[in-house]
Amino acid sequence: MEDTKSQFNTVIGICRELYIKKLKDYGASWRIMRVTSITDQIFIKAQRIRTLETTGNAMVDEGIFPEFIGIVNYGIIGLIQLELGDTMIQDIDTTKAIELYDKYITKTTELMLAKNHDYGEAWRLMRINSYTDLILSKIFRTKQIEDNKGATLVSEGIDANYMDMINYSLFALIKLHYGESKEA
């Protein structure tokens, strides 16, 4: 599991670096986004991944790696928005935005490590397209919960679904980054 933790930290570093660069370019402009819009942004990225996996052909010269990074970063933004709520102004600076990113990526990683222990690293035997399908399923669950105003009877909430989407994306990024993406 130490290898998994090390690999997780590597791909998280890639995601975090892009998040920080975008913060420098745009500030925390995403603060105006409602959680439902963030869910839809994650959907767009996951749908593009599925299309590329299905067709094997991209009209825009970007592969699936940057899309999985986008899902990670928008998932973290979604968790931040759940905590802070949306607003019509950029009310946090870069330092606070990074602090919140670190808080939620740590919480998400801790969840992964606990689940990974219980599931015995089963993710390593999965195909990347299965992560894509699981992310899409989590998106549709999240949309249903959002349509129900956050109420669930027996299911996890929006935050848990975001964390699962982030972790599935990180698994895919590990497989792609380390060349482990061959079909299992």
C-alpha beads as a LAMMPS data file, in Angstrom:
LAMMPS data file: protein, C-alpha beads

184 atoms
183 bonds

1 atom types
1 bond types

-500.0 500.0 xlo xhi
-500.0 500.0 ylo yhi
-500.0 500.0 zlo zhi

Masses

1 110.0

Atoms # bond

1 1 1 0.000 0.000 0.000
2 1 1 2.990 2.313 0.446
3 1 1 3.501 2.197 -3.326
4 1 1 -0.142 3.221 -3.794
5 1 1 0.260 6.117 -1.378
6 1 1 3.426 7.278 -3.152
7 1 1 1.787 7.010 -6.578
8 1 1 -1.287 8.847 -5.269
9 1 1 0.921 11.662 -3.981
10 1 1 2.654 11.947 -7.356
11 1 1 -0.553 12.323 -9.379
12 1 1 -2.085 14.563 -6.721
13 1 1 0.979 16.774 -7.134
14 1 1 0.281 17.011 -10.874
15 1 1 -3.362 17.976 -10.217
16 1 1 -2.450 20.445 -7.473
17 1 1 0.176 22.138 -9.645
18 1 1 -2.381 22.780 -12.397
19 1 1 -4.930 24.014 -9.822
20 1 1 -2.383 26.536 -8.502
21 1 1 -1.426 27.713 -12.000
22 1 1 -5.085 28.248 -12.866
23 1 1 -5.581 30.134 -9.596
24 1 1 -2.771 32.473 -10.645
25 1 1 -4.382 32.955 -14.075
26 1 1 -8.029 33.282 -12.997
27 1 1 -8.147 33.642 -9.230
28 1 1 -10.929 31.743 -7.481
29 1 1 -13.423 32.740 -10.182
30 1 1 -15.080 29.348 -9.673
31 1 1 -16.483 30.643 -6.371
32 1 1 -19.528 31.902 -8.283
33 1 1 -20.385 28.387 -9.472
34 1 1 -23.269 26.571 -7.887
35 1 1 -22.632 22.947 -6.927
36 1 1 -24.992 21.786 -9.675
37 1 1 -22.833 23.585 -12.258
38 1 1 -19.721 21.905 -10.903
39 1 1 -21.419 18.523 -11.207
40 1 1 -22.278 19.356 -14.811
41 1 1 -18.671 20.423 -15.501
42 1 1 -17.470 17.054 -14.166
43 1 1 -20.081 15.374 -16.379
44 1 1 -18.720 17.154 -19.472
45 1 1 -15.206 15.903 -18.694
46 1 1 -16.316 12.323 -17.967
47 1 1 -18.483 12.244 -21.086
48 1 1 -15.521 13.396 -23.202
49 1 1 -13.359 10.648 -21.694
50 1 1 -16.011 8.059 -22.533
51 1 1 -16.342 9.383 -26.077
52 1 1 -12.569 9.210 -26.575
53 1 1 -12.459 5.702 -25.114
54 1 1 -15.308 4.592 -27.378
55 1 1 -14.228 6.232 -30.618
56 1 1 -10.472 6.314 -30.105
57 1 1 -10.472 9.598 -31.982
58 1 1 -10.111 13.179 -30.698
59 1 1 -10.873 16.345 -32.655
60 1 1 -9.185 18.463 -29.965
61 1 1 -5.543 17.611 -29.355
62 1 1 -5.928 16.613 -25.701
63 1 1 -6.198 13.086 -24.408
64 1 1 -7.968 11.706 -21.385
65 1 1 -5.172 12.473 -18.895
66 1 1 -6.043 16.207 -18.655
67 1 1 -9.749 15.362 -18.359
68 1 1 -9.124 13.121 -15.336
69 1 1 -7.068 15.966 -13.818
70 1 1 -10.060 18.240 -14.431
71 1 1 -12.384 15.818 -12.635
72 1 1 -10.034 15.747 -9.644
73 1 1 -9.787 19.529 -9.476
74 1 1 -13.477 20.208 -10.059
75 1 1 -14.301 17.536 -7.471
76 1 1 -12.177 19.392 -4.923
77 1 1 -13.792 22.683 -5.967
78 1 1 -17.183 21.015 -5.455
79 1 1 -16.216 19.985 -1.919
80 1 1 -15.049 23.530 -1.206
81 1 1 -18.313 24.936 -2.544
82 1 1 -20.310 22.533 -0.387
83 1 1 -18.490 23.947 2.637
84 1 1 -18.532 27.639 1.699
85 1 1 -21.615 27.899 -0.510
86 1 1 -21.608 29.784 -3.786
87 1 1 -21.281 33.537 -3.966
88 1 1 -21.268 36.288 -6.575
89 1 1 -17.739 37.451 -5.736
90 1 1 -14.243 35.977 -5.499
91 1 1 -14.197 36.012 -1.716
92 1 1 -11.105 33.889 -1.117
93 1 1 -7.511 34.565 -2.091
94 1 1 -5.036 32.120 -3.604
95 1 1 -3.600 31.148 -0.211
96 1 1 -7.049 30.240 1.173
97 1 1 -8.001 28.398 -2.040
98 1 1 -4.838 26.273 -1.799
99 1 1 -5.404 25.651 1.908
100 1 1 -8.925 24.393 1.168
101 1 1 -7.650 22.255 -1.724
102 1 1 -5.119 20.635 0.591
103 1 1 -7.761 20.044 3.253
104 1 1 -10.072 18.206 0.869
105 1 1 -7.423 16.270 -1.056
106 1 1 -6.108 15.028 2.315
107 1 1 -9.597 13.978 3.408
108 1 1 -10.188 12.261 0.060
109 1 1 -6.823 10.459 0.212
110 1 1 -7.567 9.224 3.725
111 1 1 -10.859 7.791 2.434
112 1 1 -9.025 6.068 -0.430
113 1 1 -6.451 4.530 1.907
114 1 1 -9.160 3.151 4.187
115 1 1 -11.182 1.729 1.289
116 1 1 -8.053 0.452 -0.450
117 1 1 -7.154 -1.490 2.694
118 1 1 -10.602 -3.071 2.838
119 1 1 -10.788 -3.840 -0.908
120 1 1 -7.234 -5.146 -1.194
121 1 1 -6.125 -2.845 -4.038
122 1 1 -8.828 -4.202 -6.354
123 1 1 -8.584 -0.964 -8.361
124 1 1 -5.295 -2.177 -9.828
125 1 1 -7.160 -4.988 -11.590
126 1 1 -9.775 -2.671 -13.076
127 1 1 -9.804 -1.137 -16.531
128 1 1 -9.658 2.627 -16.956
129 1 1 -12.959 2.595 -18.824
130 1 1 -14.546 1.071 -15.709
131 1 1 -13.423 4.129 -13.723
132 1 1 -15.040 6.294 -16.393
133 1 1 -18.318 4.405 -16.104
134 1 1 -18.212 4.535 -12.303
135 1 1 -17.595 8.294 -12.418
136 1 1 -20.529 8.763 -14.794
137 1 1 -22.712 6.669 -12.484
138 1 1 -21.643 8.803 -9.494
139 1 1 -22.464 11.940 -11.497
140 1 1 -25.997 10.732 -12.190
141 1 1 -26.407 9.801 -8.508
142 1 1 -25.172 13.254 -7.538
143 1 1 -27.584 14.954 -9.946
144 1 1 -30.456 12.975 -8.419
145 1 1 -29.403 13.992 -4.905
146 1 1 -29.136 17.629 -6.067
147 1 1 -32.614 17.390 -7.622
148 1 1 -33.824 16.075 -4.251
149 1 1 -32.339 19.180 -2.554
150 1 1 -29.594 17.076 -0.936
151 1 1 -31.969 14.683 0.811
152 1 1 -31.218 10.952 0.806
153 1 1 -32.932 8.090 2.572
154 1 1 -30.062 5.617 2.871
155 1 1 -27.367 6.851 0.500
156 1 1 -24.206 8.857 0.941
157 1 1 -24.375 12.555 0.166
158 1 1 -22.935 14.727 -2.565
159 1 1 -19.598 15.051 -0.768
160 1 1 -19.033 11.284 -0.678
161 1 1 -19.859 11.018 -4.370
162 1 1 -17.398 13.801 -5.210
163 1 1 -14.697 12.041 -3.187
164 1 1 -15.347 8.767 -5.022
165 1 1 -15.144 10.560 -8.400
166 1 1 -11.854 12.127 -7.349
167 1 1 -10.425 8.798 -6.238
168 1 1 -11.511 6.955 -9.408
169 1 1 -9.847 9.722 -11.420
170 1 1 -6.671 9.436 -9.365
171 1 1 -6.619 5.668 -9.960
172 1 1 -6.884 6.309 -13.708
173 1 1 -4.148 8.938 -13.543
174 1 1 -1.847 6.501 -11.733
175 1 1 -2.428 3.833 -14.372
176 1 1 -1.851 6.310 -17.187
177 1 1 1.142 8.038 -15.574
178 1 1 2.909 4.823 -14.628
179 1 1 2.041 2.951 -17.814
180 1 1 -0.250 0.498 -16.059
181 1 1 -3.180 1.192 -18.375
182 1 1 -3.152 -2.161 -20.176
183 1 1 -6.456 -3.956 -20.012
184 1 1 -6.760 -6.055 -16.830

Bonds

1 1 1 2
2 1 2 3
3 1 3 4
4 1 4 5
5 1 5 6
6 1 6 7
7 1 7 8
8 1 8 9
9 1 9 10
10 1 10 11
11 1 11 12
12 1 12 13
13 1 13 14
14 1 14 15
15 1 15 16
16 1 16 17
17 1 17 18
18 1 18 19
19 1 19 20
20 1 20 21
21 1 21 22
22 1 22 23
23 1 23 24
24 1 24 25
25 1 25 26
26 1 26 27
27 1 27 28
28 1 28 29
29 1 29 30
30 1 30 31
31 1 31 32
32 1 32 33
33 1 33 34
34 1 34 35
35 1 35 36
36 1 36 37
37 1 37 38
38 1 38 39
39 1 39 40
40 1 40 41
41 1 41 42
42 1 42 43
43 1 43 44
44 1 44 45
45 1 45 46
46 1 46 47
47 1 47 48
48 1 48 49
49 1 49 50
50 1 50 51
51 1 51 52
52 1 52 53
53 1 53 54
54 1 54 55
55 1 55 56
56 1 56 57
57 1 57 58
58 1 58 59
59 1 59 60
60 1 60 61
61 1 61 62
62 1 62 63
63 1 63 64
64 1 64 65
65 1 65 66
66 1 66 67
67 1 67 68
68 1 68 69
69 1 69 70
70 1 70 71
71 1 71 72
72 1 72 73
73 1 73 74
74 1 74 75
75 1 75 76
76 1 76 77
77 1 77 78
78 1 78 79
79 1 79 80
80 1 80 81
81 1 81 82
82 1 82 83
83 1 83 84
84 1 84 85
85 1 85 86
86 1 86 87
87 1 87 88
88 1 88 89
89 1 89 90
90 1 90 91
91 1 91 92
92 1 92 93
93 1 93 94
94 1 94 95
95 1 95 96
96 1 96 97
97 1 97 98
98 1 98 99
99 1 99 100
100 1 100 101
101 1 101 102
102 1 102 103
103 1 103 104
104 1 104 105
105 1 105 106
106 1 106 107
107 1 107 108
108 1 108 109
109 1 109 110
110 1 110 111
111 1 111 112
112 1 112 113
113 1 113 114
114 1 114 115
115 1 115 116
116 1 116 117
117 1 117 118
118 1 118 119
119 1 119 120
120 1 120 121
121 1 121 122
122 1 122 123
123 1 123 124
124 1 124 125
125 1 125 126
126 1 126 127
127 1 127 128
128 1 128 129
129 1 129 130
130 1 130 131
131 1 131 132
132 1 132 133
133 1 133 134
134 1 134 135
135 1 135 136
136 1 136 137
137 1 137 138
138 1 138 139
139 1 139 140
140 1 140 141
141 1 141 142
142 1 142 143
143 1 143 144
144 1 144 145
145 1 145 146
146 1 146 147
147 1 147 148
148 1 148 149
149 1 149 150
150 1 150 151
151 1 151 152
152 1 152 153
153 1 153 154
154 1 154 155
155 1 155 156
156 1 156 157
157 1 157 158
158 1 158 159
159 1 159 160
160 1 160 161
161 1 161 162
162 1 162 163
163 1 163 164
164 1 164 165
165 1 165 166
166 1 166 167
167 1 167 168
168 1 168 169
169 1 169 170
170 1 170 171
171 1 171 172
172 1 172 173
173 1 173 174
174 1 174 175
175 1 175 176
176 1 176 177
177 1 177 178
178 1 178 179
179 1 179 180
180 1 180 181
181 1 181 182
182 1 182 183
183 1 183 184
